[in-house]
């Protein structure tokens, strides 16, 4: 499952920086983020405020300066205000340039404050600190280069430094809030991705559990069907009693397979539907399994020291049943006609051991497709139950499977 970016509502209320980080809008020309409606409002407001401050300074310059100086001051102030439209692209360079211009042009003071705000929003603290110090120094020099006769020198210096500190602090506050929003969004995206991953893992585990259960249950039934159908095919002249017996086993096995399949499919039903109420196999039903395969013509010896199968935990007993069922199915497929021994040992506190052995087959055995998948499933089943399972060729040429499962005291 792949998560795709979803368009957010009201993106016009967000700054372009956050919209670009969210990936909800395509970038503008040259890969730069497009201005949102909010950006245009903010940029226009800052331009008007800088122009208003410049007009106030220009009025004072006209009163107390010569005409050429006042005209030059007004031109530089106008250019400084227009340069504010570049503050998003070059915030640091613009702030340094305007600070230098403000030394001889008081009409650029408003533009300097706006550029310092942009620096506080977009640049790290170290860069903000030295640019702010440069702007404060330029403000002090301006008091002596272009003094205002109506304002005390100390007051002018203090007012300039205070305004620079306030504007810079405001920009840094906006930057910290944006970083907090980005951190919260990243955390939400990670939480969503982790939730999707957990959902996918739960789905995969559920599929594996259903596939394992279907293999363990249906392989046994279908093997019985195959054996008896093959007997009818190769012994068309068998006595009517044997034909009827084989047909009865085929019918019963098909019915049992259908019941098992209905039971497994019930897991996938909707919560409002009724699930199959057929009981799950336990260790107490192991005798019935052995009798079933004996009736199918297989020689099986059951050797057990567990006198009270009902005392074994249901999950452990069900795992033992599935292990024995799969082992008997494999023996029937790979060693037809051989005698199989099922040994069961254990007691509370020491665990439960089940071992299934069969000698080497007496004749050629046809290759069975898909062999080995059941053993993989049994190993996983035993591991999930807290036990272990080993299997492999026996010294006499046969095959042995041994599993140990916990049995709490």
C-alpha positions, -999 to +999 in steps of 0.1 A: +000+000+000+014+033-010+004+065+007-003+094-017-003+131-008-038+143-002-047+179-011-054+200+020-083+224+023-077+261+027-041+260+016-044+297+007-044+304+045-009+288+048+025+303+039+041+289+007+068+273+028+044+250+046+024+243+015+056+232-003+066+210+026+032+193+026+036+185-011+000+196-019+009+222-046+033+220-075+063+243-073+065+275-093+090+286-119+126+276-113+115+252-085+106+280-061+073+277-041+044+297-054+030+325-033-003+317-017-031+343-011-018+347+024+017+354+011+004+381-013-016+397+016+015+397+039+039+410+012+015+438+003+009+448+039+047+449+046+052+470+015+025+495+025+038+497+061+074+503+049+061+529+025+042+546+053+073+547+075+093+560+045+067+588+039+070+599+076+108+600+073+106+618+039+084+645+054+111+652+081+139+650+054+121+677+033+118+700+063+154+698+075+175+688+044+183+704+011+162+696-019+188+673-037+194+654-005+156+650+002+150+639-034+178+614-032+164+601+001+129+597-014+143+578-044+163+554-023+134+549+001+111+540-029+136+516-043+141+500-009+103+495-005+101+479-040+130+457-032+109+441-004+092+419-031+126+401-033+127+394+005+116+357+001+143+350-024+173+368-009+164+376+027+199+379+042+214+398+012+185+422+011+186+430+048+224+437+047+220+460+016+190+479+031+208+484+064+237+500+045+213+522+025+194+533+056+226+550+070+222+578+044+185+573+036+161+573+067+132+567+043+145+531+040+141+524+077+107+508+073+120+485+045+149+475+068+125+464+096+105+444+071+137+427+058+148+419+093+115+402+099+120+380+069+155+371+081+141+361+115+115+339+098+138+322+072+174+321+086+190+303+116+197+322+148+235+327+142+228+345+109+199+365+124+222+376+152+249+392+131+225+407+106+205+422+135+237+436+150+247+451+117+213+467+113+215+481+149+249+495+141+236+511+110+207+526+130+231+542+154+253+556+126+222+570+109+214+591+140+246+610+135+248+610+097+211+621+092+200+635+126+164+645+133+164+678+152+130+670+168+142+638+185+168+634+212+199+615+201+196+589+229+159+585+224+165+580+186+192+554+192+172+535+218+140+536+197+159+522+166+175+494+186+142+484+203+123+483+170+150+461+155+149+437+185+111+435+184+109+429+147+137+403+148+122+385+178+088+385+161+103+368+130+121+342+151+088+335+169+071+329+136+099+306+125+096+286+157+059+282+152+064+270+116+090+245+128+065+232+154+038+228+128+062+210+105+073+187+134+037+179+143+028+172+106+058+149+102+049+131+134+013+127+122+026+114+088+049+089+106+020+078+128-002+073+098+026+053+080+031+032+111-006+025+114-007+015+077+023-007+082+007-024+113-025-029+093-006-045+064+013-068+089-019-078+105-034-086+071-003-106+061-004-126+094-041-132+090-036-145+055-007-167+066-028-181+094-057-189+071-034-204+045-016-225+071-049-237+085-063-246+051-032-265+042-031-284+074-068-293+073-075-299+036-042-316+027-051-345+050-087-349+035-076-345-001-048-371+003-074-396+015-095-388-015-065-393-038-055-426-023-089-442-025-097-428-059-064-442-071-072-476-057-105-476-076-087-466-107-061-493-106-084-520-092-115-519-113-120-556-106-119-552-068-147-570-049-179-549-044-173-547-007-139-529-012-154-506-038-182-497-015-158-492+014-135-469-007-165-450-020-177-445+016-143-432+026-143-408-004-177-395+005-169-391+042-136-374+034-152-350+010-179-342+036-152-336+062-132-314+038-163-293+031-170-289+068-133-279+075-134-254+046-167-239+058-151-235+093-120-217+079-141-195+056-162-185+087-132-166+099-136-142+070-173-135+075-187-102+085-192-096+122-230-098+118-229-133+102-229-165+121-196-184+123-193-221+121-197-236+155-179-268+148-154-276+176-117-272+170-095-304+172-077-310+205-054-337+218-084-357+228-094-361+191-059-375+182-073-411+186-101-403+161-075-391+136-055-423+140-086-444+135-096-424+105-062-431+087-063-467+097-097-471+081-081-456+050-057-486+049-027-470+066-008-488+093-004-465+123+009-473+158+000-447+185+023-448+216+013-423+242+019-418+279-006-389+283-034-405+302-056-374+304-056-355+271-082-331+284-057-316+309-035-304+280-041-267+271-064-264+241-040-245+220-012-270+226-034-299+219-046-284+187-010-278+176-001-314+184-031-326+164-021-305+134+015-317+135+004-354+137-021-348+109+004-332+086+031-359+094+006-387+086-004-370+054+033-367+043+039-404+052+010-414+031+023-394+002+060-402+004+060-437+020+028-454+009+023-488+026+049-481+054+040-484+090+040-451+108+047-447+145+033-418+165+049-413+199+035-388+225+053-381+257+051-354+283+036-341+315+028-307+331+059-286+337+081-306+313+064-300+280+048-322+254+068-341+228+053-356+197+074-377+173+062-393+140+085-418+122+082-439+091+107-463+075+119-459+039+093-467+012+095-502-003+090-491-039+093-461-062+073-431-050+060-406-075+070-370-070+043-349-053+041-312-063+043-286-036+061-308-011+078-291+018+052-263+023+035-282+051+067-286+070+074-249+068+039-242+081+044-267+110+077-251+120+060-217+121+030-231+141+053-247+166+074-215+170+043-194+175+032-219+202+065-214+220+080-247+210+103-261+183+101-286+155+128-307+139+125-330+109+148-349+085+159-383+072+162-410+098+193-434+100+173-463+086+164-443+054+130-432+066+118-399+079+114-385+114+096-355+127+099-344+163+083-314+180+083-301+216+056-278+229+053-262+263+029-276+289+027-254+319+026-270+353 
